[in-house]
Amino acid sequence: VCALYWFAFFKRKRIHYIWDKEFIMAVWNVIDHTEVSSTPTTAITKTGLSTSYDHMYLLVTARFEGASAKTDQIHLDVQLGTSSSIDTGSNYTWRYGARKATSATVGASNVGAFIRTGACAVNSDDAAIFAQYEMWIVNYANTDNYPQLIWQGGRQNVSSTNDEYFVGFGCGSWANAGAVDSVKLLPSSGTGFTSGSTLTIYGINGDPS
């Protein structure tokens, strides 16, 4: 009896999210999901995304073609857009910190045509290895501020050799005070995404009611 009482209490108060599936569904909403089926795919581009949520969350698994060795560091670059149009101009800034060798490294750009994130798995890696990255664009539909992207993730490899792995975090900004409804992911070099790479885009409601 006591157990049933406390279960009913927690569910009514929405204290434990696992017991309230309806609560989770109201907060996290899948806007779009893409899985690459053709190798190589030069870019993943999504336009006309919903701007009816508070925040945008991107979950990426990526592997690139065109590397000549495991030590090739091919980064995942991001471009944003509004009104279903990707901005390819020099309107982005970015910073990151990472570990890809025996010592830490940093990267930065004050003016560029993309936001650079982490290095991804490449065709020289073992076949089942994909990099994993998550990204947030907080208040992505806000038209008062420049959109800010924050990210973290890595490329894990069965190796301790310099440049054959990568783990990092960073942030970037897009100099456009428009609601973000378009996202493009592309490799910094190489020929494109390997089949099996994915992008899932979520819209997050700040108010769970």
N, C-alpha and C positions, 0 to 999 in steps of 0.2 A: 504494500500500500504506500509506504513512504517513498519507494523508488518511483512509483507512478506519479505521486504528487510532485516530486522534484522535476521529473521529466516534463510534466505539464507546465510547471512554473517557468522553466528555462525556455521552453518553446514559445510560451506566451510573451515572454520578455525578449525573445530573440537574442539570448546570451550566447548560445552555441550555434555557430553557422552551419555545422554539419547536420544539425537537427532541423534546420529550416531551409530546405532547398529552395523554397519560393523566395526567400530573402536573397540568396545568392543570385538567382536568375534575374532579379530586379536590378542588381548592381552591375554585374558583368554581362555585357552583350557582345556577341560576335558580329562585327560589322562585315568582315570579309575573311575568306580563307583561300589561299592559293598554294598549290603544290606543283612544282616544276616537273613536267613530263618529257621535255625534250632537251637533249644535251648537245651543244651548249645553248642556254637561253641568256641573251645579252643583258637583260634587265628585268626586274619585276616592277611593273607600273600599275598603280591603282588610282583612279580618278573618280570624282563624283561621290566621295564617301560621305556618310551622314555626319552632320555637325550638330546633332541634337543631344550630345552627351557632354559631360564636363571635362573628361580627360581621355586621351587616346593612349593605348598600350599596344605595342608591337612585339610579337614573339617570333624570332627568326631561327631557323636551322639552315646553315649554308655551307656549300662546298663548291669550289670554283675549278673550272677547266683552264688550261693554258699555262700551268706551272711547269718549269723544267726540273725542279727539285723540291724536296720537302722544305728546304730553307727559304723558298720564295714566300715572302710575306705579302699576300694579296688581301687588302683591306676591304671591308664593306662600307661603301659610301652611300649617303642618304641625301636626296633632294626632296623638297616640299613644294606645295603649290596651293593655290586657291582658285575658285571658279573653274575647276576641272582642268587646270593648266599648270604643268610643272615649271618651276623657275630654274633655269639652267645658267643664270647670270652669276656674277661674282658678288653674291649677297649673303654669304654664309661665313661664320666664324666657328672655330672648334678648338678644343683642348682634350688631351687624354693622357693618362698615366698607365703604364703597363709593365709587365714582366714577361720578357720573351727570351731572356738569356740569363747569365749569371748575375747581372745587375739590372736595376730598374731603368726604364726609358720613358721619355715623354715625347709628345708630338703636339703641334699647334699650327694654326693658320688664322691670321686676322682678316684676310680677304680671300675668299675662294668660291668655287662653283658647287660646293657640296659640304656636308658635314661628315667627316671621316670618323668611323668607329673602329672596331677591332679587326684583326687579321682572322681569316677563315681557313678551314680545311681546304686542301688542294688535291688535284688528281694524283699527285705523287704519294699522298698518304694512303694508309690502309683503306680498303674500299668502304668500310662501314663508318668511317670517321666524318662527322659533320660538326662544324662550330655551332655554338648556341649563344644567342644574344637576346636580351630584352631591352626595350626602349620605352620611355615615357615622354609624351608631349602633354604637359600639364596645361589645363585651360586652353586646349587647342582651338576652340571655337571663339575665343576672346578676340575682339577686334581693336582692343586698346593697347595691347603689348605685342612685342616681337615674340613669336613662338620659341620656346626653349626645349631642346631635346636632351635628355639624360639617358645614359646607357651603361650596361655592364655585361660581362660575359667572357667567353674565351674559346680557344681552339686547343683542345687537349689531344696529345699525341703520345704514342708509346715510345717516347724518346726524351732525353734530357739535353739533346744537342741544341746549341744556340739557334734561334729562329725557326725551330721545328715545333714550337708551341707558342701560345700567347694567352695571357689573362689580363684583363684591363677594365677600365671604367673611364667615362668622360662625359662631356657635355658640348652642346653647340647651340647656335642661335641663327635664326633666319630673319633678315632685315626686311620684314613685311608684316604689317599689322593687319593681316587678313585671317579669316577663319581657315584652318588647314583642312582641305577636303581631298588632297592628292598627295601621294607618297610614291617615290621611286627609289628602288634599291639597285645598286650596280657595283661591279667589282672595280677596284682601283687599277687593275691591269688584267691580263689574261683574256679569255674569250667568253666567259659567262658562267652562269650557274649550272651545276650538275643536276641531272634528274634526281628527284627526291628532296631537293631544297624546298623549304616551306616558309610562308609568311602568313601569320594569323593576326588580324587587327581587331582589337576590342574597344568598345566604347564604355566608359566607366561613369556611372552616376555618383555624384558626391553625396546626394541625399538618399538614403536607403528606404525612405518611407514610401 
